[in-house]
Amino acid sequence: MERVAGLDDESAEWLRLLDPSAADHRAGLDRLHERLLRIARAEVRRRTARIVGPEVDDLAHQAAADAMLAILAKRDTFRGESRFTTWAYRFVILEVSSKLGRHFWRNPPAPLDDEQWERLPDRLGVDPHEHAEARHLAEVVRAAVDETLTEHQRSVFVEVVLHGLPLDALCARDGVTRSAVYKTVFDARRKIRAALVANGYLDPSVRQEESS
Amino acid sequence: MNARERLARFLRTDPRDVGCDEAMAVLHVYADLVAHDAGAATERYPGVAAHLAACGPCREDLTGLLAALSGDV
């Protein structure tokens, strides 16, 4: 395999090891898999306390194996824009995300029968002592949702924001990408904000990117 | 922060936000930059920084990648 220009020595060594013609190719694969597995185990544990015992190992092994396949399939696309290990570890991190999204449905929380708009202030971290304002906030957001969102936007907004469903779990259930779900919620937030500015509930003078 | 301010923050959308796909496509490059100089990462990829500030799942991926790079795992 041709060496990528400007590559650091460690990255070049990884590319050499992953070339099937290398005498120590097998050892290189084992070494990479060992690292991916260690990272996957740590990442599962870091992200959730809901998964324990052998399930951690099962999920980590699946993530490491799938990441390994992706890395080998795509190694020719590595351009040296980062260290090779950073490029490779990204695959296993994304595999863990995806697999945790699927795993969520093995033991999902009890389904909520209605939209429970009274949960919204709590979801936004509003101080529980602000009872009256919190109730009003939930009412104006619900009205903006009713008036401005499409049925799809409303459904996703309710599941992600009101019910707290993880984005990756929604992706796994519906077979859609994280990007698609994020964009739906992004557009919903933008439309709700515009409606609340139009009805005077929010201050229009605060520019979007300055409102933090 | 009062209720309206919290709502305003939640509804904030940054027009520079590049979305999940574009952010994940350069996550490895961004992570290497962050590992050396977080300011340089934001400067070079403002749209990715805007996305990571707003998207919890993608931010988790970056945190996980940085943890892996730190050698602590």
Interface residues (C-beta under 8 A of the other chain):
Chain A: R38 I39 R41 A42 E43 R46 R47 E81 S82 R83 T85 T86 W87 Y89 R90 V92 I93 L94 V96 S97 P121 L124 G125 V126 D127 E130 E133 A134 L137 V141 P166 L167 D168 T177 R178 S179 Y182 K183 F186 R189 R190 I192 R193 L196 Y201 L202 D203 V206 Q208 E209 S211 S212
Chain B: N2 A3 R4 R6 L7 A8 R9 F10 L11 R12 T13 D14 P15 R16 D17 G19 C20 D21 M24 V26 L27 H28 V29 A31 D32 A50 A54 C55 G56 P57 C58 E60 D61 T63 G64 L65 A67 A68 L69 D72 V73
